[in-house]
Amino acid sequence: MSVSVYRTRDLLLLPNVLSAARIPLAFAFPIAVRRRRIDVALSIMLAAAATDVLDGFAARLRQEATPIGAVVDGVADKIFGASVLGTLVASRMLGPWSALLLATRELGELPLAVRLLVRRNEALAGNGDRRANVLGKIATALELAVVLAVLFRMRRRAPLLGAAAAFGVLAAASYWRRERL
């Protein structure tokens, strides 16, 4: 079994640059919402979603999937998601309980992330498949739909929020099962 390594030079690969692009977008989102520029906030959301899709596609197409890329992608996802949820709660566009429901998958994955940090050697060895699965992709799409519904101030978003939370639980459970814990 070969041990994968984190190499700083891999940060300059296109897939990792795409992932990292979500971090400045995370800082731009609250500014757009605070200024009531929903059109800009929507553009930021769409740009973040595009980088989230394109980074993995580029990594596979260019055969540039790296251990550090997986970390950058996950960290960028969490930073952007926290920025969006925090902004929507702080601006009173989304209640705290709704934000917790929307973060179901992330909260369910948190113990796994801690486990991987504690067992770095196992993570570095590349044991297991840590890519998103279909349930995770559905949960992400539903989370995006809820955020768009909030930004557009749709009144009847509870069923969408419920579906996002349910798929968040299913996705987190599938990741736990995959890790055989």
BALOBA-1460 file (C-alpha; in Angstrom, 3 decimals):
// residues 181
<rec num="1" residu="m" x="0.000" y="0.000" z="0.000"/>
<rec num="2" residu="s" x="1.504" y="3.323" z="-1.017"/>
<rec num="3" residu="v" x="1.164" y="6.299" z="1.255"/>
<rec num="4" residu="s" x="-0.237" y="9.440" z="-0.353"/>
<rec num="5" residu="v" x="1.306" y="12.750" z="0.596"/>
<rec num="6" residu="y" x="0.123" y="16.312" z="0.775"/>
<rec num="7" residu="r" x="2.212" y="18.360" z="-1.648"/>
<rec num="8" residu="t" x="2.044" y="22.141" z="-1.651"/>
<rec num="9" residu="r" x="2.640" y="22.296" z="-5.405"/>
<rec num="10" residu="d" x="-0.625" y="20.377" z="-5.913"/>
<rec num="11" residu="l" x="-2.488" y="23.459" z="-4.690"/>
<rec num="12" residu="l" x="-1.762" y="25.067" z="-8.067"/>
<rec num="13" residu="l" x="-3.518" y="22.347" z="-10.055"/>
<rec num="14" residu="l" x="-6.692" y="23.537" z="-11.776"/>
<rec num="15" residu="p" x="-9.104" y="21.369" z="-9.734"/>
<rec num="16" residu="n" x="-7.663" y="22.695" z="-6.470"/>
<rec num="17" residu="v" x="-7.735" y="26.304" z="-7.669"/>
<rec num="18" residu="l" x="-11.417" y="25.809" z="-8.545"/>
<rec num="19" residu="s" x="-12.105" y="24.421" z="-5.071"/>
<rec num="20" residu="a" x="-10.215" y="27.245" z="-3.368"/>
<rec num="21" residu="a" x="-12.212" y="29.816" z="-5.376"/>
<rec num="22" residu="r" x="-15.174" y="29.119" z="-3.076"/>
<rec num="23" residu="i" x="-13.330" y="30.707" z="-0.148"/>
<rec num="24" residu="p" x="-13.390" y="34.315" z="-1.439"/>
<rec num="25" residu="l" x="-16.963" y="33.694" z="-2.584"/>
<rec num="26" residu="a" x="-17.776" y="32.811" z="1.036"/>
<rec num="27" residu="f" x="-16.627" y="36.294" z="2.069"/>
<rec num="28" residu="a" x="-18.496" y="37.995" z="-0.784"/>
<rec num="29" residu="f" x="-21.869" y="36.339" z="-0.052"/>
<rec num="30" residu="p" x="-22.611" y="38.164" z="3.244"/>
<rec num="31" residu="i" x="-21.688" y="41.503" z="1.676"/>
<rec num="32" residu="a" x="-24.157" y="40.951" z="-1.160"/>
<rec num="33" residu="v" x="-26.949" y="39.938" z="1.226"/>
<rec num="34" residu="r" x="-26.225" y="42.821" z="3.619"/>
<rec num="35" residu="r" x="-26.479" y="45.239" z="0.682"/>
<rec num="36" residu="r" x="-29.717" y="43.537" z="-0.388"/>
<rec num="37" residu="r" x="-28.167" y="42.604" z="-3.728"/>
<rec num="38" residu="i" x="-29.957" y="39.300" z="-4.141"/>
<rec num="39" residu="d" x="-28.925" y="39.200" z="-7.792"/>
<rec num="40" residu="v" x="-25.265" y="39.297" z="-6.735"/>
<rec num="41" residu="a" x="-25.876" y="36.763" z="-3.941"/>
<rec num="42" residu="l" x="-27.507" y="34.474" z="-6.502"/>
<rec num="43" residu="s" x="-24.541" y="34.884" z="-8.857"/>
<rec num="44" residu="i" x="-22.186" y="34.009" z="-6.006"/>
<rec num="45" residu="m" x="-24.245" y="30.904" z="-5.193"/>
<rec num="46" residu="l" x="-24.192" y="29.800" z="-8.822"/>
<rec num="47" residu="a" x="-20.444" y="30.427" z="-9.119"/>
<rec num="48" residu="a" x="-19.818" y="28.382" z="-5.968"/>
<rec num="49" residu="a" x="-22.027" y="25.564" z="-7.268"/>
<rec num="50" residu="a" x="-20.190" y="25.628" z="-10.600"/>
<rec num="51" residu="t" x="-16.781" y="25.371" z="-8.933"/>
<rec num="52" residu="d" x="-18.082" y="22.524" z="-6.779"/>
<rec num="53" residu="v" x="-19.103" y="20.566" z="-9.870"/>
<rec num="54" residu="l" x="-16.161" y="21.525" z="-12.053"/>
<rec num="55" residu="d" x="-13.382" y="20.813" z="-9.531"/>
<rec num="56" residu="g" x="-14.173" y="17.109" z="-9.334"/>
<rec num="57" residu="f" x="-14.812" y="16.875" z="-13.059"/>
<rec num="58" residu="a" x="-11.477" y="18.554" z="-13.825"/>
<rec num="59" residu="a" x="-9.645" y="16.338" z="-11.336"/>
<rec num="60" residu="r" x="-10.960" y="13.193" z="-13.002"/>
<rec num="61" residu="l" x="-10.595" y="14.450" z="-16.569"/>
<rec num="62" residu="r" x="-7.060" y="15.718" z="-16.058"/>
<rec num="63" residu="q" x="-6.106" y="12.864" z="-13.703"/>
<rec num="64" residu="e" x="-5.196" y="15.434" z="-11.061"/>
<rec num="65" residu="a" x="-7.042" y="14.055" z="-8.054"/>
<rec num="66" residu="t" x="-4.765" y="14.592" z="-5.047"/>
<rec num="67" residu="p" x="-5.012" y="14.103" z="-1.288"/>
<rec num="68" residu="i" x="-4.615" y="17.827" z="-0.691"/>
<rec num="69" residu="g" x="-7.306" y="18.492" z="-3.294"/>
<rec num="70" residu="a" x="-9.771" y="16.398" z="-1.302"/>
<rec num="71" residu="v" x="-8.949" y="18.468" z="1.772"/>
<rec num="72" residu="v" x="-9.199" y="21.818" z="-0.048"/>
<rec num="73" residu="d" x="-12.542" y="20.795" z="-1.569"/>
<rec num="74" residu="g" x="-14.003" y="19.758" z="1.777"/>
<rec num="75" residu="v" x="-12.715" y="22.809" z="3.623"/>
<rec num="76" residu="a" x="-13.952" y="25.179" z="0.908"/>
<rec num="77" residu="d" x="-17.370" y="23.483" z="0.998"/>
<rec num="78" residu="k" x="-17.616" y="23.892" z="4.776"/>
<rec num="79" residu="i" x="-16.434" y="27.521" z="4.751"/>
<rec num="80" residu="f" x="-18.876" y="28.474" z="1.999"/>
<rec num="81" residu="g" x="-21.762" y="26.577" z="3.617"/>
<rec num="82" residu="a" x="-21.098" y="28.144" z="7.030"/>
<rec num="83" residu="s" x="-20.938" y="31.592" z="5.447"/>
<rec num="84" residu="v" x="-24.266" y="31.115" z="3.680"/>
<rec num="85" residu="l" x="-26.055" y="29.676" z="6.721"/>
<rec num="86" residu="g" x="-24.565" y="32.252" z="9.074"/>
<rec num="87" residu="t" x="-25.518" y="35.085" z="6.749"/>
<rec num="88" residu="l" x="-29.091" y="33.883" z="6.297"/>
<rec num="89" residu="v" x="-29.562" y="33.451" z="10.058"/>
<rec num="90" residu="a" x="-27.894" y="36.789" z="10.922"/>
<rec num="91" residu="s" x="-30.064" y="38.590" z="8.370"/>
<rec num="92" residu="r" x="-33.178" y="36.869" z="9.809"/>
<rec num="93" residu="m" x="-33.979" y="35.319" z="6.439"/>
<rec num="94" residu="l" x="-33.668" y="31.838" z="7.967"/>
<rec num="95" residu="g" x="-34.387" y="30.784" z="11.533"/>
<rec num="96" residu="p" x="-31.740" y="28.994" z="13.602"/>
<rec num="97" residu="w" x="-33.742" y="25.750" z="13.732"/>
<rec num="98" residu="s" x="-34.169" y="25.779" z="9.975"/>
<rec num="99" residu="a" x="-30.421" y="26.346" z="9.619"/>
<rec num="100" residu="l" x="-29.767" y="23.303" z="11.818"/>
<rec num="101" residu="l" x="-32.079" y="21.211" z="9.633"/>
<rec num="102" residu="l" x="-30.301" y="22.469" z="6.540"/>
<rec num="103" residu="a" x="-26.931" y="21.526" z="8.082"/>
<rec num="104" residu="t" x="-28.029" y="17.970" z="8.941"/>
<rec num="105" residu="r" x="-25.545" y="16.289" z="6.614"/>
<rec num="106" residu="e" x="-22.627" y="18.445" z="7.714"/>
<rec num="107" residu="l" x="-23.438" y="17.874" z="11.376"/>
<rec num="108" residu="g" x="-23.721" y="14.137" z="10.722"/>
<rec num="109" residu="e" x="-20.352" y="14.106" z="8.950"/>
<rec num="110" residu="l" x="-18.553" y="16.106" z="11.631"/>
<rec num="111" residu="p" x="-17.601" y="13.089" z="13.778"/>
<rec num="112" residu="l" x="-16.223" y="11.373" z="10.665"/>
<rec num="113" residu="a" x="-14.066" y="14.398" z="9.877"/>
<rec num="114" residu="v" x="-12.750" y="14.415" z="13.442"/>
<rec num="115" residu="r" x="-12.035" y="10.681" z="13.182"/>
<rec num="116" residu="l" x="-10.067" y="11.206" z="9.972"/>
<rec num="117" residu="l" x="-8.067" y="13.994" z="11.585"/>
<rec num="118" residu="v" x="-7.249" y="11.779" z="14.544"/>
<rec num="119" residu="r" x="-6.339" y="8.862" z="12.285"/>
<rec num="120" residu="r" x="-4.338" y="10.822" z="9.745"/>
<rec num="121" residu="n" x="-2.203" y="7.841" z="8.742"/>
<rec num="122" residu="e" x="-5.307" y="5.936" z="7.618"/>
<rec num="123" residu="a" x="-6.539" y="8.969" z="5.672"/>
<rec num="124" residu="l" x="-3.126" y="9.493" z="4.081"/>
<rec num="125" residu="a" x="-2.963" y="5.859" z="3.050"/>
<rec num="126" residu="g" x="-6.043" y="6.487" z="0.951"/>
<rec num="127" residu="n" x="-8.118" y="3.776" z="2.619"/>
<rec num="128" residu="g" x="-11.712" y="3.962" z="1.508"/>
<rec num="129" residu="d" x="-13.618" y="5.965" z="-1.047"/>
<rec num="130" residu="r" x="-14.351" y="9.443" z="0.246"/>
<rec num="131" residu="r" x="-16.027" y="10.866" z="-2.844"/>
<rec num="132" residu="a" x="-19.543" y="12.206" z="-2.686"/>
<rec num="133" residu="n" x="-22.211" y="9.645" z="-3.513"/>
<rec num="134" residu="v" x="-25.626" y="10.020" z="-5.111"/>
<rec num="135" residu="l" x="-27.333" y="10.715" z="-1.771"/>
<rec num="136" residu="g" x="-24.759" y="13.399" z="-1.038"/>
<rec num="137" residu="k" x="-25.298" y="15.014" z="-4.429"/>
<rec num="138" residu="i" x="-29.079" y="14.999" z="-3.946"/>
<rec num="139" residu="a" x="-28.671" y="16.508" z="-0.473"/>
<rec num="140" residu="t" x="-26.417" y="19.231" z="-1.921"/>
<rec num="141" residu="a" x="-28.928" y="20.026" z="-4.677"/>
<rec num="142" residu="l" x="-31.766" y="20.247" z="-2.141"/>
<rec num="143" residu="e" x="-29.678" y="22.449" z="0.164"/>
<rec num="144" residu="l" x="-29.017" y="24.782" z="-2.770"/>
<rec num="145" residu="a" x="-32.727" y="24.796" z="-3.616"/>
<rec num="146" residu="v" x="-33.605" y="25.766" z="-0.026"/>
<rec num="147" residu="v" x="-31.085" y="28.613" z="-0.046"/>
<rec num="148" residu="l" x="-32.490" y="29.860" z="-3.361"/>
<rec num="149" residu="a" x="-36.024" y="29.636" z="-1.934"/>
<rec num="150" residu="v" x="-34.877" y="31.700" z="1.054"/>
<rec num="151" residu="l" x="-33.164" y="34.293" z="-1.142"/>
<rec num="152" residu="f" x="-36.297" y="34.603" z="-3.278"/>
<rec num="153" residu="r" x="-38.410" y="34.746" z="-0.107"/>
<rec num="154" residu="m" x="-40.639" y="31.848" z="-1.112"/>
<rec num="155" residu="r" x="-43.227" y="31.244" z="1.597"/>
<rec num="156" residu="r" x="-43.850" y="27.506" z="1.257"/>
<rec num="157" residu="r" x="-40.351" y="26.159" z="1.633"/>
<rec num="158" residu="a" x="-40.936" y="23.801" z="4.588"/>
<rec num="159" residu="p" x="-41.377" y="20.690" z="2.381"/>
<rec num="160" residu="l" x="-38.148" y="21.524" z="0.554"/>
<rec num="161" residu="l" x="-36.347" y="22.050" z="3.862"/>
<rec num="162" residu="g" x="-37.712" y="18.729" z="5.133"/>
<rec num="163" residu="a" x="-36.492" y="16.945" z="2.015"/>
<rec num="164" residu="a" x="-33.039" y="18.538" z="2.349"/>
<rec num="165" residu="a" x="-32.835" y="17.449" z="5.996"/>
<rec num="166" residu="a" x="-34.014" y="13.908" z="5.185"/>
<rec num="167" residu="f" x="-31.498" y="13.487" z="2.373"/>
<rec num="168" residu="g" x="-28.866" y="15.059" z="4.630"/>
<rec num="169" residu="v" x="-29.484" y="12.311" z="7.195"/>
<rec num="170" residu="l" x="-29.410" y="9.626" z="4.494"/>
<rec num="171" residu="a" x="-26.191" y="10.997" z="2.992"/>
<rec num="172" residu="a" x="-24.477" y="11.224" z="6.388"/>
<rec num="173" residu="a" x="-25.612" y="7.688" z="7.226"/>
<rec num="174" residu="s" x="-24.246" y="6.421" z="3.920"/>
<rec num="175" residu="y" x="-20.868" y="8.035" z="4.649"/>
<rec num="176" residu="w" x="-20.840" y="6.439" z="8.101"/>
<rec num="177" residu="r" x="-21.682" y="3.065" z="6.574"/>
<rec num="178" residu="r" x="-18.972" y="3.476" z="3.969"/>
<rec num="179" residu="e" x="-16.424" y="4.099" z="6.729"/>
<rec num="180" residu="r" x="-17.650" y="0.901" z="8.439"/>
<rec num="181" residu="l" x="-17.934" y="2.463" z="11.881"/>
